[in-house]
């Protein structure tokens, strides 16, 4: 790190902890470990009525209620793929079927009528790929486009996200690193926190389940400014993690990351 830059940072933050009897001793840039993750998630999605379903339900309500009469009206055969729509409506309890005079007769249910009037929606299950980042130190999930300290539900209007580096591409012999330790697995992550994080990220769907126990994870890092303070009486140390031009996409100053600061202090204590 350039000496002139170090001096600038020292003069700016040297008195930051003097009331707590801590003096600024060391200034350096350091790569903080994170995990880039990807896994398959089963989600519930609310589906509005499609045009074909609406036509079938409206025909039934207008007394075109036998399977044959509906097919004749629509010009489809029992071998057509469109017949699957009948199974879809029955499976989701939008209509019922019965046999009358050797004919299949359909009737729209209360749920079907609510669906027809757009007062309710069908919940469909589907599997999606979900990508996110996991903090090695704080052991929680975060969106790289939002400040770590501000949580998953808030986003700075000016903050444009963090610069992510693939750890294996960095020169370990030159740069300073904290070691990756807490690889995320379903056995160790806080699943309730994950569900809350996922639902906050995916507003158009709701978490239903993990498809399997697999989490694809890769080592990544963010380069922060690290300030080391020391108490001269008992040699106790505290650390501050702050933004640098190397840590964020748009530099707005040496913003303090409180959660990471606390986590790094604990890391060095133990």
Secondary structure by P-SEA (a helix, b strand, c coil): ccaaaaaaaaaacccccccccccccbbbbbbbbbbbbbbbbbbbbbbcccaaaaaaaaaaaaccccaaaaaaaaccccccccaaaaaaaaaaccbbbbbcccbbbbbbcaaaaaaaaccbbbbbbbbbbbbbbbbccccbbbbccccccccccccccccccccccccccccccccccccccccccccccaaaaaaaaaaaaccccccccccccccbbbbbbbbbbbbbbbcccccbbbbbbbbcccccccccccccaaaaaaaaaaaaac
